[in-house]
Amino acid sequence: MRTRIALAAALAAGALALTAAPATAATSATGAAAASAAKDCGELKLTGALPAPPAGMAVQQQVSVGADCKPVLGEVRLVPAEAGAVAARSARTAAAADAGTTRQFKSSSEWFDCCNIRMTGLYTTSSWTADGTRISAANTDATQQWNREPWNAGWSLKSATKNTDCTADCTVSHTQADAEFTYKGIFDVTGAWYANTMHTSVDLNADGTATCRFETETRHTFIGWNWQHSCQ
């Protein structure tokens, strides 16, 4: 019962941690010929945090751009993680951190358009070995994905960075991953209209727990776009 209560509180905290900066008017008409001004919601910045789910589960949240251009916060949901071997492996390491226990943690931050096509995404995959008081080894990798169109057009990765402050003999290993995307394609041939930036922070703790925090900014956002982020 205590576990259920604690998890419910953590999920509620995750929902409250998500905040949205109000959309602002577009500052330039460059490249707007292919975009609908009536639906352009301008710049948007979203920040959020999610609690680490129990082994074999994933916690996720979706934020969509409503008809009034304001972010609509979806509920924080606890769902089964990858099935089969991954879930089984997670279940085997679900107990409190033992000496030499290696744990795994993943995060995902993605933007989808109104047709539910993923435009851009930033992902992290972490593993760390801890004994309950110290981390003996930690590693976090960051990857990016983006949607391309025919004729060498669509979204592109402009830049990506990843920094980890500690990989051994520490109580917390913190990683900051960043990615910046641009677009040049059928909706804007100039390449100056769209831009998505994503930031993910991951903390791996010596007691076997982990947390993930997210930030994202868009240069122009449209009704129906939605941001989906999760950790498991």
VORO-629769 format. One record per residue (C-alpha): residue number from 0; residue in three letters; x, y, z; chain. Coordinates in nm, 4 decimals. Example, Ala and Ser with C-alpha at 12.3 -4.5 7.8 and 13.67 -1.06 7.14 Angstrom:
# residues 2
@k = 0 | r = ALA | c1 = 1.2300 | c2 = -0.4500 | c3 = 0.7800 | c = A
@k = 1 | r = SER | c1 = 1.3670 | c2 = -0.1060 | c3 = 0.7140 | c = A
***
This chain:
# residues 232
@k = 0 | r = MET | c1 = 0.0000 | c2 = 0.0000 | c3 = 0.0000 | c = A
@k = 1 | r = ARG | c1 = 0.2807 | c2 = 0.2426 | c3 = 0.0865 | c = A
@k = 2 | r = THR | c1 = 0.4394 | c2 = 0.1713 | c3 = -0.2515 | c = A
@k = 3 | r = ARG | c1 = 0.1156 | c2 = 0.2563 | c3 = -0.4322 | c = A
@k = 4 | r = ILE | c1 = 0.0712 | c2 = 0.5771 | c3 = -0.2357 | c = A
@k = 5 | r = ALA | c1 = 0.4312 | c2 = 0.6830 | c3 = -0.3000 | c = A
@k = 6 | r = LEU | c1 = 0.3988 | c2 = 0.6108 | c3 = -0.6721 | c = A
@k = 7 | r = ALA | c1 = 0.0722 | c2 = 0.8046 | c3 = -0.6954 | c = A
@k = 8 | r = ALA | c1 = 0.2375 | c2 = 1.1009 | c3 = -0.5248 | c = A
@k = 9 | r = ALA | c1 = 0.5343 | c2 = 1.0797 | c3 = -0.7592 | c = A
@k = 10 | r = LEU | c1 = 0.3109 | c2 = 1.0757 | c3 = -1.0660 | c = A
@k = 11 | r = ALA | c1 = 0.1214 | c2 = 1.3768 | c3 = -0.9357 | c = A
@k = 12 | r = ALA | c1 = 0.4494 | c2 = 1.5568 | c3 = -0.8764 | c = A
@k = 13 | r = GLY | c1 = 0.5547 | c2 = 1.4830 | c3 = -1.2314 | c = A
@k = 14 | r = ALA | c1 = 0.2366 | c2 = 1.6378 | c3 = -1.3669 | c = A
@k = 15 | r = LEU | c1 = 0.2783 | c2 = 1.9483 | c3 = -1.1575 | c = A
@k = 16 | r = ALA | c1 = 0.6423 | c2 = 1.9822 | c3 = -1.2577 | c = A
@k = 17 | r = LEU | c1 = 0.5471 | c2 = 2.0419 | c3 = -1.6209 | c = A
@k = 18 | r = THR | c1 = 0.5073 | c2 = 2.4105 | c3 = -1.7017 | c = A
@k = 19 | r = ALA | c1 = 0.4484 | c2 = 2.5869 | c3 = -2.0300 | c = A
@k = 20 | r = ALA | c1 = 0.5612 | c2 = 2.9327 | c3 = -2.1346 | c = A
@k = 21 | r = PRO | c1 = 0.2827 | c2 = 3.1173 | c3 = -2.3210 | c = A
@k = 22 | r = ALA | c1 = 0.3046 | c2 = 3.1224 | c3 = -2.6980 | c = A
@k = 23 | r = THR | c1 = 0.4239 | c2 = 3.4487 | c3 = -2.8500 | c = A
@k = 24 | r = ALA | c1 = 0.3439 | c2 = 3.6024 | c3 = -3.1837 | c = A
@k = 25 | r = ALA | c1 = 0.5679 | c2 = 3.5236 | c3 = -3.4779 | c = A
@k = 26 | r = THR | c1 = 0.8384 | c2 = 3.7868 | c3 = -3.5213 | c = A
@k = 27 | r = SER | c1 = 0.9083 | c2 = 3.7319 | c3 = -3.8901 | c = A
@k = 28 | r = ALA | c1 = 0.7130 | c2 = 3.6509 | c3 = -4.2038 | c = A
@k = 29 | r = THR | c1 = 1.0174 | c2 = 3.4920 | c3 = -4.3707 | c = A
@k = 30 | r = GLY | c1 = 0.9249 | c2 = 3.1537 | c3 = -4.5094 | c = A
@k = 31 | r = ALA | c1 = 0.5604 | c2 = 3.1937 | c3 = -4.4146 | c = A
@k = 32 | r = ALA | c1 = 0.4295 | c2 = 3.1473 | c3 = -4.7674 | c = A
@k = 33 | r = ALA | c1 = 0.3881 | c2 = 2.7747 | c3 = -4.7125 | c = A
@k = 34 | r = ALA | c1 = 0.2600 | c2 = 2.8085 | c3 = -4.3562 | c = A
@k = 35 | r = SER | c1 = -0.0897 | c2 = 2.8995 | c3 = -4.2484 | c = A
@k = 36 | r = ALA | c1 = -0.0764 | c2 = 3.2260 | c3 = -4.0526 | c = A
@k = 37 | r = ALA | c1 = -0.4176 | c2 = 3.1524 | c3 = -3.8995 | c = A
@k = 38 | r = LYS | c1 = -0.2798 | c2 = 2.8418 | c3 = -3.7292 | c = A
@k = 39 | r = ASP | c1 = 0.0678 | c2 = 2.9676 | c3 = -3.6407 | c = A
@k = 40 | r = CYS | c1 = 0.1032 | c2 = 2.9756 | c3 = -3.2635 | c = A
@k = 41 | r = GLY | c1 = 0.4488 | c2 = 3.1339 | c3 = -3.2640 | c = A
@k = 42 | r = GLU | c1 = 0.7274 | c2 = 3.0393 | c3 = -3.0276 | c = A
@k = 43 | r = LEU | c1 = 0.6680 | c2 = 2.7893 | c3 = -2.7502 | c = A
@k = 44 | r = LYS | c1 = 0.8814 | c2 = 2.6680 | c3 = -2.4599 | c = A
@k = 45 | r = LEU | c1 = 0.7922 | c2 = 2.3691 | c3 = -2.2452 | c = A
@k = 46 | r = THR | c1 = 0.9693 | c2 = 2.2272 | c3 = -1.9396 | c = A
@k = 47 | r = GLY | c1 = 0.8862 | c2 = 1.9181 | c3 = -1.7403 | c = A
@k = 48 | r = ALA | c1 = 1.0077 | c2 = 1.6417 | c3 = -1.5105 | c = A
@k = 49 | r = LEU | c1 = 0.8974 | c2 = 1.2823 | c3 = -1.4691 | c = A
@k = 50 | r = PRO | c1 = 0.9455 | c2 = 1.0430 | c3 = -1.1769 | c = A
@k = 51 | r = ALA | c1 = 1.1409 | c2 = 0.7243 | c3 = -1.2401 | c = A
@k = 52 | r = PRO | c1 = 0.8930 | c2 = 0.4373 | c3 = -1.2815 | c = A
@k = 53 | r = PRO | c1 = 0.9229 | c2 = 0.0982 | c3 = -1.1114 | c = A
@k = 54 | r = ALA | c1 = 1.1054 | c2 = -0.1800 | c3 = -1.2929 | c = A
@k = 55 | r = GLY | c1 = 0.9320 | c2 = -0.3045 | c3 = -1.6069 | c = A
@k = 56 | r = MET | c1 = 0.7229 | c2 = 0.0143 | c3 = -1.6395 | c = A
@k = 57 | r = ALA | c1 = 0.7497 | c2 = 0.3467 | c3 = -1.8224 | c = A
@k = 58 | r = VAL | c1 = 0.6123 | c2 = 0.6872 | c3 = -1.7275 | c = A
@k = 59 | r = GLN | c1 = 0.5069 | c2 = 0.9241 | c3 = -2.0044 | c = A
@k = 60 | r = GLN | c1 = 0.3227 | c2 = 1.2474 | c3 = -2.0742 | c = A
@k = 61 | r = GLN | c1 = 0.1927 | c2 = 1.4283 | c3 = -2.3814 | c = A
@k = 62 | r = VAL | c1 = 0.1443 | c2 = 1.8033 | c3 = -2.4255 | c = A
@k = 63 | r = SER | c1 = -0.0555 | c2 = 1.9172 | c3 = -2.7282 | c = A
@k = 64 | r = VAL | c1 = -0.1092 | c2 = 2.2605 | c3 = -2.8813 | c = A
@k = 65 | r = GLY | c1 = -0.4789 | c2 = 2.3412 | c3 = -2.8442 | c = A
@k = 66 | r = ALA | c1 = -0.7139 | c2 = 2.5328 | c3 = -3.0716 | c = A
@k = 67 | r = ASP | c1 = -0.6383 | c2 = 2.8524 | c3 = -2.8779 | c = A
@k = 68 | r = CYS | c1 = -0.2617 | c2 = 2.7948 | c3 = -2.9184 | c = A
@k = 69 | r = LYS | c1 = -0.2283 | c2 = 2.7161 | c3 = -2.5475 | c = A
@k = 70 | r = PRO | c1 = -0.0547 | c2 = 2.3956 | c3 = -2.4330 | c = A
@k = 71 | r = VAL | c1 = -0.2921 | c2 = 2.1218 | c3 = -2.3188 | c = A
@k = 72 | r = LEU | c1 = -0.1248 | c2 = 1.9072 | c3 = -2.0534 | c = A
@k = 73 | r = GLY | c1 = -0.2037 | c2 = 1.5384 | c3 = -2.0680 | c = A
@k = 74 | r = GLU | c1 = -0.1969 | c2 = 1.3184 | c3 = -1.7613 | c = A
@k = 75 | r = VAL | c1 = 0.1213 | c2 = 1.1479 | c3 = -1.6464 | c = A
@k = 76 | r = ARG | c1 = 0.0672 | c2 = 0.7819 | c3 = -1.7337 | c = A
@k = 77 | r = LEU | c1 = 0.2330 | c2 = 0.4686 | c3 = -1.6023 | c = A
@k = 78 | r = VAL | c1 = 0.2439 | c2 = 0.2008 | c3 = -1.8729 | c = A
@k = 79 | r = PRO | c1 = 0.4240 | c2 = -0.1301 | c3 = -1.9284 | c = A
@k = 80 | r = ALA | c1 = 0.7715 | c2 = -0.0850 | c3 = -2.0726 | c = A
@k = 81 | r = GLU | c1 = 0.9160 | c2 = -0.3017 | c3 = -2.3476 | c = A
@k = 82 | r = ALA | c1 = 0.7841 | c2 = -0.6545 | c3 = -2.3177 | c = A
@k = 83 | r = GLY | c1 = 0.9700 | c2 = -0.9817 | c3 = -2.3008 | c = A
@k = 84 | r = ALA | c1 = 1.3371 | c2 = -0.9952 | c3 = -2.2149 | c = A
@k = 85 | r = VAL | c1 = 1.3700 | c2 = -0.6261 | c3 = -2.1298 | c = A
@k = 86 | r = ALA | c1 = 1.0872 | c2 = -0.6341 | c3 = -1.8758 | c = A
@k = 87 | r = ALA | c1 = 1.2131 | c2 = -0.9598 | c3 = -1.7311 | c = A
@k = 88 | r = ARG | c1 = 1.5645 | c2 = -0.8205 | c3 = -1.6935 | c = A
@k = 89 | r = SER | c1 = 1.4261 | c2 = -0.5096 | c3 = -1.5210 | c = A
@k = 90 | r = ALA | c1 = 1.2238 | c2 = -0.7218 | c3 = -1.2808 | c = A
@k = 91 | r = ARG | c1 = 1.5310 | c2 = -0.9196 | c3 = -1.1822 | c = A
@k = 92 | r = THR | c1 = 1.7095 | c2 = -0.5992 | c3 = -1.0792 | c = A
@k = 93 | r = ALA | c1 = 1.4142 | c2 = -0.4336 | c3 = -0.9076 | c = A
@k = 94 | r = ALA | c1 = 1.5325 | c2 = -0.4910 | c3 = -0.5482 | c = A
@k = 95 | r = ALA | c1 = 1.7206 | c2 = -0.2289 | c3 = -0.3495 | c = A
@k = 96 | r = ALA | c1 = 2.0704 | c2 = -0.1682 | c3 = -0.4855 | c = A
@k = 97 | r = ASP | c1 = 2.3013 | c2 = -0.4576 | c3 = -0.4096 | c = A
@k = 98 | r = ALA | c1 = 2.6766 | c2 = -0.4601 | c3 = -0.4515 | c = A
@k = 99 | r = GLY | c1 = 2.7633 | c2 = -0.4601 | c3 = -0.8198 | c = A
@k = 100 | r = THR | c1 = 2.4028 | c2 = -0.4201 | c3 = -0.9410 | c = A
@k = 101 | r = THR | c1 = 2.3897 | c2 = -0.2761 | c3 = -1.2932 | c = A
@k = 102 | r = ARG | c1 = 2.0807 | c2 = -0.0739 | c3 = -1.3779 | c = A
@k = 103 | r = GLN | c1 = 1.9409 | c2 = 0.0707 | c3 = -1.6988 | c = A
@k = 104 | r = PHE | c1 = 1.7383 | c2 = 0.3846 | c3 = -1.7684 | c = A
@k = 105 | r = LYS | c1 = 1.6030 | c2 = 0.5420 | c3 = -2.0873 | c = A
@k = 106 | r = SER | c1 = 1.4417 | c2 = 0.8746 | c3 = -2.1759 | c = A
@k = 107 | r = SER | c1 = 1.2617 | c2 = 1.0017 | c3 = -2.4839 | c = A
@k = 108 | r = SER | c1 = 1.1607 | c2 = 1.3518 | c3 = -2.5983 | c = A
@k = 109 | r = GLU | c1 = 0.9739 | c2 = 1.3816 | c3 = -2.9296 | c = A
@k = 110 | r = TRP | c1 = 0.7761 | c2 = 1.6366 | c3 = -3.1322 | c = A
@k = 111 | r = PHE | c1 = 0.4888 | c2 = 1.5148 | c3 = -3.3538 | c = A
@k = 112 | r = ASP | c1 = 0.2896 | c2 = 1.7180 | c3 = -3.6061 | c = A
@k = 113 | r = CYS | c1 = -0.0896 | c2 = 1.7275 | c3 = -3.6356 | c = A
@k = 114 | r = CYS | c1 = -0.0811 | c2 = 1.4101 | c3 = -3.8498 | c = A
@k = 115 | r = ASN | c1 = 0.1123 | c2 = 1.2325 | c3 = -3.5728 | c = A
@k = 116 | r = ILE | c1 = 0.4303 | c2 = 1.2185 | c3 = -3.7793 | c = A
@k = 117 | r = ARG | c1 = 0.7374 | c2 = 1.2410 | c3 = -3.5600 | c = A
@k = 118 | r = MET | c1 = 0.9364 | c2 = 1.5466 | c3 = -3.6624 | c = A
@k = 119 | r = THR | c1 = 1.2292 | c2 = 1.5429 | c3 = -3.4180 | c = A
@k = 120 | r = GLY | c1 = 1.3434 | c2 = 1.3367 | c3 = -3.1211 | c = A
@k = 121 | r = LEU | c1 = 1.6152 | c2 = 1.3222 | c3 = -2.8547 | c = A
@k = 122 | r = TYR | c1 = 1.6826 | c2 = 0.9990 | c3 = -2.6665 | c = A
@k = 123 | r = THR | c1 = 1.9151 | c2 = 0.8866 | c3 = -2.3872 | c = A
@k = 124 | r = THR | c1 = 2.0175 | c2 = 0.5384 | c3 = -2.2759 | c = A
@k = 125 | r = SER | c1 = 2.1946 | c2 = 0.4977 | c3 = -1.9414 | c = A
@k = 126 | r = SER | c1 = 2.3548 | c2 = 0.2151 | c3 = -1.7464 | c = A
@k = 127 | r = TRP | c1 = 2.5251 | c2 = 0.2371 | c3 = -1.4088 | c = A
@k = 128 | r = THR | c1 = 2.6641 | c2 = 0.0035 | c3 = -1.1451 | c = A
@k = 129 | r = ALA | c1 = 2.6071 | c2 = 0.0958 | c3 = -0.7812 | c = A
@k = 130 | r = ASP | c1 = 2.6232 | c2 = -0.0581 | c3 = -0.4349 | c = A
@k = 131 | r = GLY | c1 = 2.3701 | c2 = 0.1682 | c3 = -0.2642 | c = A
@k = 132 | r = THR | c1 = 2.6174 | c2 = 0.4367 | c3 = -0.1559 | c = A
@k = 133 | r = ARG | c1 = 2.8558 | c2 = 0.4874 | c3 = -0.4512 | c = A
@k = 134 | r = ILE | c1 = 2.8429 | c2 = 0.4544 | c3 = -0.8279 | c = A
@k = 135 | r = SER | c1 = 3.1373 | c2 = 0.2495 | c3 = -0.9530 | c = A
@k = 136 | r = ALA | c1 = 3.0664 | c2 = 0.3009 | c3 = -1.3250 | c = A
@k = 137 | r = ALA | c1 = 2.8123 | c2 = 0.5060 | c3 = -1.5221 | c = A
@k = 138 | r = ASN | c1 = 2.7485 | c2 = 0.5737 | c3 = -1.8885 | c = A
@k = 139 | r = THR | c1 = 2.4794 | c2 = 0.7691 | c3 = -2.0738 | c = A
@k = 140 | r = ASP | c1 = 2.4536 | c2 = 0.7830 | c3 = -2.4526 | c = A
@k = 141 | r = ALA | c1 = 2.2409 | c2 = 1.0328 | c3 = -2.6471 | c = A
@k = 142 | r = THR | c1 = 2.0928 | c2 = 0.9802 | c3 = -2.9922 | c = A
@k = 143 | r = GLN | c1 = 1.8741 | c2 = 1.1906 | c3 = -3.2193 | c = A
@k = 144 | r = GLN | c1 = 1.6193 | c2 = 1.1175 | c3 = -3.4911 | c = A
@k = 145 | r = TRP | c1 = 1.4422 | c2 = 1.3440 | c3 = -3.7391 | c = A
@k = 146 | r = ASN | c1 = 1.1955 | c2 = 1.3133 | c3 = -4.0263 | c = A
@k = 147 | r = ARG | c1 = 1.3215 | c2 = 1.3449 | c3 = -4.3823 | c = A
@k = 148 | r = GLU | c1 = 1.1222 | c2 = 1.4108 | c3 = -4.6991 | c = A
@k = 149 | r = PRO | c1 = 1.1901 | c2 = 1.3036 | c3 = -5.0597 | c = A
@k = 150 | r = TRP | c1 = 1.4468 | c2 = 1.4933 | c3 = -5.2644 | c = A
@k = 151 | r = ASN | c1 = 1.6815 | c2 = 1.5410 | c3 = -4.9680 | c = A
@k = 152 | r = ALA | c1 = 1.4459 | c2 = 1.7716 | c3 = -4.7778 | c = A
@k = 153 | r = GLY | c1 = 1.2801 | c2 = 1.7863 | c3 = -4.4355 | c = A
@k = 154 | r = TRP | c1 = 1.4196 | c2 = 1.8137 | c3 = -4.0846 | c = A
@k = 155 | r = SER | c1 = 1.7945 | c2 = 1.8148 | c3 = -4.0210 | c = A
@k = 156 | r = LEU | c1 = 2.0148 | c2 = 1.7937 | c3 = -3.7133 | c = A
@k = 157 | r = LYS | c1 = 2.1992 | c2 = 2.1237 | c3 = -3.6746 | c = A
@k = 158 | r = SER | c1 = 2.3947 | c2 = 2.0417 | c3 = -3.3585 | c = A
@k = 159 | r = ALA | c1 = 2.4075 | c2 = 1.7940 | c3 = -3.0713 | c = A
@k = 160 | r = THR | c1 = 2.6052 | c2 = 1.7858 | c3 = -2.7470 | c = A
@k = 161 | r = LYS | c1 = 2.6270 | c2 = 1.5579 | c3 = -2.4445 | c = A
@k = 162 | r = ASN | c1 = 2.8123 | c2 = 1.6166 | c3 = -2.1183 | c = A
@k = 163 | r = THR | c1 = 2.8437 | c2 = 1.3825 | c3 = -1.8188 | c = A
@k = 164 | r = ASP | c1 = 2.9963 | c2 = 1.5175 | c3 = -1.4979 | c = A
@k = 165 | r = CYS | c1 = 3.0943 | c2 = 1.1835 | c3 = -1.3375 | c = A
@k = 166 | r = THR | c1 = 3.1376 | c2 = 0.8307 | c3 = -1.4706 | c = A
@k = 167 | r = ALA | c1 = 3.2901 | c2 = 0.6579 | c3 = -1.1637 | c = A
@k = 168 | r = ASP | c1 = 3.3209 | c2 = 0.6851 | c3 = -0.7832 | c = A
@k = 169 | r = CYS | c1 = 3.0371 | c2 = 0.9297 | c3 = -0.7172 | c = A
@k = 170 | r = THR | c1 = 2.6945 | c2 = 0.9429 | c3 = -0.5575 | c = A
@k = 171 | r = VAL | c1 = 2.5221 | c2 = 1.0998 | c3 = -0.8611 | c = A
@k = 172 | r = SER | c1 = 2.6069 | c2 = 1.0908 | c3 = -1.2303 | c = A
@k = 173 | r = HIS | c1 = 2.4486 | c2 = 1.3835 | c3 = -1.4174 | c = A
@k = 174 | r = THR | c1 = 2.4212 | c2 = 1.4017 | c3 = -1.7961 | c = A
@k = 175 | r = GLN | c1 = 2.2983 | c2 = 1.6939 | c3 = -2.0036 | c = A
@k = 176 | r = ALA | c1 = 2.2016 | c2 = 1.6153 | c3 = -2.3646 | c = A
@k = 177 | r = ASP | c1 = 2.1059 | c2 = 1.8841 | c3 = -2.6152 | c = A
@k = 178 | r = ALA | c1 = 1.9943 | c2 = 1.8794 | c3 = -2.9786 | c = A
@k = 179 | r = GLU | c1 = 1.8985 | c2 = 2.1530 | c3 = -3.2251 | c = A
@k = 180 | r = PHE | c1 = 1.7025 | c2 = 2.0802 | c3 = -3.5422 | c = A
@k = 181 | r = THR | c1 = 1.6182 | c2 = 2.2901 | c3 = -3.8485 | c = A
@k = 182 | r = TYR | c1 = 1.3749 | c2 = 2.2370 | c3 = -4.1340 | c = A
@k = 183 | r = LYS | c1 = 1.3871 | c2 = 2.3039 | c3 = -4.5077 | c = A
@k = 184 | r = GLY | c1 = 1.1309 | c2 = 2.1303 | c3 = -4.7253 | c = A
@k = 185 | r = ILE | c1 = 0.7849 | c2 = 2.1412 | c3 = -4.8764 | c = A
@k = 186 | r = PHE | c1 = 0.6398 | c2 = 2.3536 | c3 = -4.5940 | c = A
@k = 187 | r = ASP | c1 = 0.9211 | c2 = 2.6105 | c3 = -4.6090 | c = A
@k = 188 | r = VAL | c1 = 1.1812 | c2 = 2.6222 | c3 = -4.8849 | c = A
@k = 189 | r = THR | c1 = 1.3904 | c2 = 2.8927 | c3 = -4.7155 | c = A
@k = 190 | r = GLY | c1 = 1.4909 | c2 = 2.6930 | c3 = -4.4069 | c = A
@k = 191 | r = ALA | c1 = 1.4358 | c2 = 2.9995 | c3 = -4.1876 | c = A
@k = 192 | r = TRP | c1 = 1.0882 | c2 = 2.9326 | c3 = -4.0490 | c = A
@k = 193 | r = TYR | c1 = 1.1028 | c2 = 2.6198 | c3 = -3.8315 | c = A
@k = 194 | r = ALA | c1 = 1.3435 | c2 = 2.5143 | c3 = -3.5570 | c = A
@k = 195 | r = ASN | c1 = 1.3119 | c2 = 2.2696 | c3 = -3.2657 | c = A
@k = 196 | r = THR | c1 = 1.5537 | c2 = 2.2589 | c3 = -2.9732 | c = A
@k = 197 | r = MET | c1 = 1.5531 | c2 = 1.9827 | c3 = -2.7118 | c = A
@k = 198 | r = HIS | c1 = 1.7312 | c2 = 1.9408 | c3 = -2.3783 | c = A
@k = 199 | r = THR | c1 = 1.7274 | c2 = 1.6318 | c3 = -2.1555 | c = A
@k = 200 | r = SER | c1 = 1.8848 | c2 = 1.6020 | c3 = -1.8086 | c = A
@k = 201 | r = VAL | c1 = 1.9392 | c2 = 1.2599 | c3 = -1.6514 | c = A
@k = 202 | r = ASP | c1 = 2.0512 | c2 = 1.1927 | c3 = -1.2933 | c = A
@k = 203 | r = LEU | c1 = 2.1662 | c2 = 0.8424 | c3 = -1.1979 | c = A
@k = 204 | r = ASN | c1 = 2.1845 | c2 = 0.7859 | c3 = -0.8233 | c = A
@k = 205 | r = ALA | c1 = 2.3905 | c2 = 0.5469 | c3 = -0.6124 | c = A
@k = 206 | r = ASP | c1 = 2.0755 | c2 = 0.4072 | c3 = -0.4494 | c = A
@k = 207 | r = GLY | c1 = 1.9601 | c2 = 0.2745 | c3 = -0.7882 | c = A
@k = 208 | r = THR | c1 = 1.7040 | c2 = 0.5474 | c3 = -0.8602 | c = A
@k = 209 | r = ALA | c1 = 1.7069 | c2 = 0.7910 | c3 = -1.1510 | c = A
@k = 210 | r = THR | c1 = 1.5264 | c2 = 1.1047 | c3 = -1.2673 | c = A
@k = 211 | r = CYS | c1 = 1.4770 | c2 = 1.2750 | c3 = -1.6030 | c = A
@k = 212 | r = ARG | c1 = 1.3965 | c2 = 1.6388 | c3 = -1.6800 | c = A
@k = 213 | r = PHE | c1 = 1.3104 | c2 = 1.7931 | c3 = -2.0143 | c = A
@k = 214 | r = GLU | c1 = 1.3035 | c2 = 2.1267 | c3 = -2.1940 | c = A
@k = 215 | r = THR | c1 = 1.2045 | c2 = 2.2064 | c3 = -2.5505 | c = A
@k = 216 | r = GLU | c1 = 1.1615 | c2 = 2.5201 | c3 = -2.7592 | c = A
@k = 217 | r = THR | c1 = 1.0034 | c2 = 2.5682 | c3 = -3.0995 | c = A
@k = 218 | r = ARG | c1 = 1.0455 | c2 = 2.8696 | c3 = -3.3269 | c = A
@k = 219 | r = HIS | c1 = 0.6984 | c2 = 2.8235 | c3 = -3.4766 | c = A
@k = 220 | r = THR | c1 = 0.4334 | c2 = 2.5907 | c3 = -3.3407 | c = A
@k = 221 | r = PHE | c1 = 0.1004 | c2 = 2.4922 | c3 = -3.4941 | c = A
@k = 222 | r = ILE | c1 = -0.2334 | c2 = 2.3721 | c3 = -3.3625 | c = A
@k = 223 | r = GLY | c1 = -0.2315 | c2 = 1.9969 | c3 = -3.3247 | c = A
@k = 224 | r = TRP | c1 = 0.1424 | c2 = 1.9619 | c3 = -3.2719 | c = A
@k = 225 | r = ASN | c1 = 0.2229 | c2 = 1.7548 | c3 = -2.9637 | c = A
@k = 226 | r = TRP | c1 = 0.5277 | c2 = 1.6917 | c3 = -2.7492 | c = A
@k = 227 | r = GLN | c1 = 0.5677 | c2 = 1.3442 | c3 = -2.6021 | c = A
@k = 228 | r = HIS | c1 = 0.8274 | c2 = 1.2633 | c3 = -2.3374 | c = A
@k = 229 | r = SER | c1 = 0.8890 | c2 = 0.9563 | c3 = -2.1256 | c = A
@k = 230 | r = CYS | c1 = 1.1398 | c2 = 0.7685 | c3 = -1.9092 | c = A
@k = 231 | r = GLN | c1 = 1.1726 | c2 = 0.4020 | c3 = -1.8181 | c = A
***
